[in-house]
Amino acid sequence: MANFSKSNVPQFSVDVYQNEYLPEGGREVNAIATVTSTGGGTVGAAVSAPHLYSAGQTPDAAVAIMVDCSGSMDYPPTKMRGARDATAAAIDAVRDGVHFAVIGGTHVAKEVYPGNGRLAVADATTREQAKQALRKLSAGGGTAIGTWLRLADRLLASADVSIRHGIVLTDGRNEHESPEDLRASLDACAGRFTCDARGVGTDWEVKEVTGIASALLGTADIVADPSGLAADFTQMMEAAMGKEVADVSLRVWTPLGAEIKFVKQVAPTVEELTDRRTEAGPRAGDYPTGSWGDESRDYHVCVEVPNAELGQEMLAARVSLIVPQPDGSAQTLSQGLVRAVWTDDMAASTSINPQVAHYTGQAELAQVIQQGLDARKSGDMDGATAKLGRAVQLASASGNEDTAKLLSKVVDVVDAVAGTVRLKARVAEADEMTLETRSTKTVRVKK
């Protein structure tokens, strides 16, 4: 086992933002926990060696690239060509020493490289061999993404590594297996590897692709033009190569009588975690966050505490970052405290913390975009106008310029501050799908 100097080890910190003051009878405590992982400059506990690698050392990682080879990938021909070029670009970004494989996906999953139920170890020779193998990829057959994921799981599990990651590219709907079969595959793979998902063109189902990424704690996006695939795949693989700590969980402990109302990631995207809780001892639960590199994420924790007298204070929750150890124990990387103080000072108890207010708005923004687009598809134009108008208002107020631009391709904005909009008579399918796919992306609080 390699030894790492503390300066090369990622450091984690947890910063809690909240208004701890509650009025008489108040029971709901809201807090934003900002979790930051850095290359060593942040105050926090060092992580044990099995979970990381540092610059210049062999990455402790394995990746599987799943490429849609169904018949629709031939229409237009640039799609299959773009997929081959993108996969080649991703292979070029795989670091020496990383285990990797390429899977061709139709209604069945086939090993494209290296084959024989194994992974290759990246170096100049294997990368070139993999790119040669891509030339044999051709389109034909159906789409059953669950089978691709299960093959990726088997291959990734064969490597003695901590970080396992997949990339899925599809251009169509998952028509050759039932939604239940795909869900069963996602449930089987959850916690075993993380996975990014990309839809190319406009003939795929947004909720399928985003559902895959959500279940496997990865990212989802649209690449409407196949010519953009290579750059996107390169960026995805570089991000995967930057992961250093695997299987990190947010552990939330609450005192007797307190209950978790919800836990959700709110930056860089909105991701509901409440239902993913696994019990971790008395009054504690773990919420999965996947793999970490040099990055920062924000989490909204809402706790209902027992009623208390004015002047009393209590610890409402303890938020910790933990990582499993080989002996079955868990190492705490860092932690933050959520407090509750009861006061009759109205100014103190009615003040809303800026971070909490901001992310409450960002979560609503993601929700109303989805509701507005669903209403539009169902023909409820009044409902769509109201929801998307509210979305424009929230995007404007929070400074979420990227989402505001995407909204402006679906509605004509009359008054952004008031949320007054008109639905566009004609909307490009790619623009509507881009808005839906990226609706959960958030911005941080304006400083």
Disulfide bonds with the S-S distance in Angstrom:
none
